[in-house]
Amino acid sequence: MNRSSILKRASGAALALLAWLFAAPAMAHGIAGADAAFVAASTGPQIVPFLYLGAKHMVTGYDHLLFILGVVFFLYRLRHVALYVTMFSIGHSITLLSGVLSNIHVNSYLVDAVIGLSVAYKAFDNLGGLKTVLGVQPNTKLAVLGFGLVHGFGLATKLQALKLSAEGLVANMIAFNVGVELGQLLALSAILAVMLWWRGRPGFARQAIAANVVIMAVGFLLMEFQLAGYFTQKVA
């Protein structure tokens, strides 16, 4: 298969994936429905429910999962996986907790646009684009940490929109953050299992290029979707 065919198939797959993501309410990035109603009505420590909600938010947060997939895509040693995922976890834990507990507000559309950019950035990096364009390889660990900070604010904005009760807030946010970490471990285990199988299949190197093109395209489309929401909100 030539490069042109790969790019065409990758572009079609990106559009199909994005349409599926936006069409599936269960995969929505925010906290909605019964979960949102529970969080909004909660007073006092609710450790187990917030653990569950944190885990659920991570395993159904396709933007977070796409970024994690991009991060581990070409990592073959578990210690490297652990290092990069830890950097991401430190980043999003800092801003999730500080954002909610210190009442730091940022625009959710802009944060989610940067989260989409983070997905595109990591896929472009995986394709060697950053080194080609810049002539040097940016520090990947710092990039993962930095984008982790942004992802944490993304989580915080979803909780802040629900007007959380101050009673039991610290305990609930710590529980939610622990749940996020547990959900991330669960999702990471599934991703690594698939990657281990895939890497052993013939044609992985060629397919990896197409996959990262898809991830990059979805990242840019997610970013554009959020920017459109931001500017529409400003006009309204």
C-alpha positions in Angstrom: 0.0 0.0 0.0 1.5 3.4 -1.0 1.6 6.5 1.2 -1.3 8.1 -0.6 -3.5 5.2 0.1 -2.5 5.1 3.7 -3.3 8.8 4.2 -6.7 8.4 2.5 -7.7 5.5 4.6 -6.4 7.2 7.7 -8.4 10.3 7.0 -11.6 8.3 6.4 -11.0 6.4 9.6 -10.5 9.7 11.5 -13.8 11.1 10.3 -15.6 7.9 11.1 -14.1 7.7 14.6 -15.0 11.3 15.4 -18.5 10.8 14.2 -18.9 7.8 16.4 -17.4 9.5 19.4 -19.8 12.5 19.1 -22.8 10.2 18.4 -22.3 8.1 21.5 -23.6 9.8 24.7 -22.0 7.1 26.9 -18.6 8.3 25.7 -19.2 11.9 26.4 -16.3 13.8 28.0 -18.4 15.5 30.7 -20.4 14.4 33.7 -24.1 14.2 32.8 -27.4 12.6 33.6 -27.8 10.7 36.8 -24.1 11.1 37.6 -24.4 14.9 37.3 -27.6 15.0 39.4 -25.9 12.9 42.2 -22.8 15.1 42.3 -24.8 18.3 42.4 -27.0 17.0 45.2 -24.2 15.5 47.3 -23.3 16.9 50.7 -20.7 15.5 53.0 -18.1 12.8 52.2 -19.2 10.4 49.5 -16.0 8.4 49.1 -17.1 5.3 47.2 -19.4 7.1 44.7 -16.7 9.7 43.9 -14.2 6.9 43.5 -16.5 5.3 41.0 -17.3 8.6 39.2 -13.6 9.4 38.8 -12.8 6.0 37.4 -15.8 6.2 35.0 -14.9 9.6 33.8 -11.4 8.4 32.9 -12.4 5.2 31.1 -15.1 7.0 29.1 -13.0 10.1 28.4 -11.9 9.5 24.8 -9.7 12.6 24.7 -7.7 11.4 27.8 -7.5 7.9 26.4 -6.3 9.1 22.9 -3.6 11.1 24.6 -2.5 8.1 26.7 -2.5 5.9 23.7 -0.3 8.4 21.9 2.1 8.6 24.8 2.6 4.8 25.1 2.3 4.0 21.4 6.1 3.5 20.9 7.1 2.8 24.5 8.3 -0.8 24.8 9.7 -0.9 28.3 7.3 -1.0 31.3 9.6 1.4 33.3 9.2 3.9 30.5 5.5 3.5 30.4 5.4 3.9 34.2 7.5 7.1 34.0 5.5 8.8 31.3 2.1 7.9 32.8 3.3 9.1 36.2 4.3 12.4 34.7 0.8 12.7 33.2 -0.8 11.7 36.5 1.1 14.2 38.5 0.1 16.9 36.1 -3.6 16.2 36.0 -3.8 15.6 39.8 -2.3 19.0 40.5 -4.7 21.0 38.5 -7.8 18.8 39.2 -7.4 19.3 42.9 -6.1 22.9 42.9 -8.7 23.9 40.3 -11.7 22.7 42.3 -10.4 23.3 45.9 -8.9 26.7 45.1 -11.8 27.7 42.9 -9.6 28.4 39.8 -11.8 28.9 36.8 -10.8 28.5 33.2 -13.0 28.4 30.1 -14.0 24.8 29.5 -14.1 25.2 25.7 -10.5 26.5 25.6 -9.2 23.9 28.0 -10.8 21.1 25.9 -9.4 22.7 22.7 -5.9 22.4 24.2 -6.7 18.8 25.2 -7.5 18.1 21.6 -4.3 19.8 20.6 -2.4 17.6 23.0 -3.7 14.5 21.2 -2.7 15.9 17.8 0.7 17.0 19.2 1.6 13.6 20.6 0.6 11.8 17.4 2.6 14.3 15.3 5.5 13.7 17.6 5.2 9.9 17.1 5.4 10.5 13.4 8.7 12.3 13.8 7.1 15.6 12.8 8.3 17.8 15.6 12.0 16.8 15.1 11.6 17.3 11.3 10.0 20.8 11.7 12.0 22.1 14.6 15.3 20.3 13.9 15.5 19.1 17.6 13.3 16.8 19.7 11.4 18.7 22.4 11.5 17.2 25.9 8.7 14.6 25.7 8.5 14.1 29.5 8.0 17.9 30.1 5.4 17.9 27.3 3.5 15.1 28.9 3.6 16.8 32.3 2.5 20.1 30.8 -0.4 18.6 28.9 -1.3 16.6 32.0 -1.8 19.9 33.8 -4.2 20.9 31.0 -6.1 17.6 31.2 -6.5 18.2 35.0 -8.1 21.5 34.4 -10.4 19.8 31.9 -11.5 17.4 34.7 -11.9 20.3 37.1 -14.1 22.4 34.8 -16.6 19.5 34.5 -16.9 19.3 38.3 -17.1 23.0 38.8 -20.0 23.3 36.4 -22.0 21.1 38.9 -21.7 23.6 41.8 -20.2 21.2 44.3 -21.1 21.4 48.0 -18.3 22.7 50.2 -19.2 20.1 52.8 -17.0 17.1 52.3 -15.4 18.7 49.2 -11.8 17.8 50.0 -12.5 14.2 50.8 -14.7 13.9 47.7 -12.1 15.5 45.4 -9.4 13.2 46.7 -11.6 10.2 46.2 -12.5 11.4 42.6 -8.8 11.9 41.8 -7.9 8.4 43.2 -10.8 7.0 41.0 -9.3 8.8 38.0 -6.0 7.1 38.7 -7.7 3.7 39.0 -9.6 4.2 35.8 -6.4 5.3 34.1 -4.7 2.1 35.2 -7.6 0.0 34.0 -7.6 1.7 30.6 -3.8 1.6 30.4 -3.8 -2.2 31.0 -6.3 -2.7 28.1 -4.3 -0.4 25.8 -1.0 -2.1 26.6 -2.6 -5.6 26.0 -3.8 -4.5 22.6 -0.5 -2.8 21.7 1.5 -6.0 22.8 -0.7 -8.1 20.5 -0.6 -5.6 17.6 3.2 -5.1 17.7 3.5 -8.8 17.0 1.4 -8.7 13.9 2.9 -8.3 10.4 2.6 -4.8 9.0 2.6 -3.0 12.4 5.2 -0.4 11.3 3.0 0.6 8.3 -0.2 0.5 10.3 1.3 2.5 13.1 1.8 5.4 10.7 -1.8 5.3 9.6 -3.0 5.0 13.2 -1.0 8.1 14.3 -2.3 10.0 11.4 -5.9 9.1 12.5 -5.1 10.1 16.1 -3.6 13.4 15.0 -6.6 14.2 12.7 -9.1 13.4 15.5 -7.1 15.6 17.9 -7.3 18.5 15.5 -11.0 17.9 14.9 -11.7 17.8 18.6 -9.8 21.1 19.0 -11.8 22.7 16.2 -15.0 21.5 17.6 -14.2 23.1 21.0 -13.1 26.3 19.4 -16.3 26.5 17.5 -18.2 26.1 20.7 -16.1 28.8 22.3 -16.7 31.4 19.6 -20.4 30.5 19.3 -20.7 31.0 23.1 -18.9 34.5 22.7 -21.3 35.5 19.9 -24.4 34.4 21.9 
